[in-house]
Amino acid sequence: MKTLNNNTIKVLIKIRDKENNLGLCQGRGITKEEVLKRCDLSDSTVNRAIKLLLEYGYIKEGIKNINKKTYYITQNGIGMLKSINKKTI
C-alpha cells in the first residue's frame, strides 16, 4: 500500500468541513468537485488521494448527490487527523 503524503492529508482535511456540516456522515458527503474548490490541487492529485484514502479506510463513499459520488470521513480518518495534530504540537 502506498504511503500518505501532504497532498493526501490536505484532501482528507478538506473532506471534513465542520463549518458547512459536510463530509461528516454518509448522508452529508462532499463531492470531489467541492474538494477541488477548497484545495489548490489538480484533479488527478485529488483523484489519487481519494483512492488512497478509501484504501486506508479514512474515508468512505456517501449517498450520491444526484449522479456524483460523495465522500465522508470515518472514525479512523478523524483519529488519524488527531494523531497528526498531536505530533505537530
C-alpha positions in Angstrom: 0.0 0.0 0.0 1.3 3.5 -0.8 2.1 5.9 2.0 0.3 9.1 2.7 1.8 12.4 1.7 1.0 16.1 2.3 -1.5 16.3 -0.6 -3.4 13.3 0.7 -3.7 14.8 4.1 -4.8 18.1 2.6 -7.6 16.3 0.8 -8.6 14.5 4.0 -8.8 17.8 5.8 -10.9 19.4 3.1 -13.4 16.4 3.0 -14.2 17.1 6.7 -15.9 20.5 6.6 -17.4 21.2 10.0 -18.5 24.8 9.2 -20.8 23.7 6.4 -21.7 20.3 8.0 -20.3 18.3 5.1 -18.2 15.2 5.0 -19.1 14.1 8.5 -21.6 11.4 7.8 -22.9 9.2 4.9 -25.9 11.5 4.3 -23.9 14.7 4.2 -20.9 13.7 2.0 -18.8 16.1 -0.1 -18.3 15.8 -3.8 -14.9 15.7 -5.5 -15.7 18.9 -7.2 -16.3 20.6 -3.8 -13.0 19.3 -2.6 -11.2 20.7 -5.6 -12.7 24.1 -4.9 -11.4 24.0 -1.4 -7.8 23.0 -2.1 -5.2 24.1 -4.6 -4.5 20.7 -6.2 -5.0 19.2 -9.6 -7.9 16.9 -10.5 -5.6 13.9 -10.9 -3.9 14.6 -7.5 -7.3 14.7 -5.8 -8.4 11.5 -7.6 -5.2 9.7 -6.4 -5.7 11.0 -2.8 -9.3 9.9 -2.7 -8.4 6.4 -4.0 -5.7 6.1 -1.3 -7.9 7.4 1.5 -10.6 4.9 0.5 -8.0 2.1 0.6 -6.8 3.1 4.1 -10.4 3.4 5.3 -10.0 7.0 6.2 -13.0 8.0 4.0 -16.0 6.1 2.6 -18.4 6.8 -0.2 -21.6 8.6 0.9 -25.0 8.8 -0.6 -24.8 10.1 -4.2 -25.6 13.8 -4.9 -27.8 13.3 -8.0 -25.2 11.4 -10.1 -22.0 12.4 -8.3 -20.2 10.4 -5.7 -19.8 11.9 -2.3 -17.3 11.1 0.4 -17.2 11.4 4.2 -14.5 10.9 6.8 -14.6 7.8 9.0 -13.7 7.5 12.7 -10.3 6.1 11.5 -9.8 9.2 9.5 -10.7 11.5 12.4 -8.3 9.5 14.6 -5.5 9.9 12.1 -6.0 13.7 11.9 -6.0 13.9 15.7 -2.7 11.9 15.8 -1.1 14.3 13.3 -2.2 17.3 15.3 -0.7 15.9 18.5 2.6 15.2 16.7 2.9 18.8 15.4 2.4 20.4 18.8 
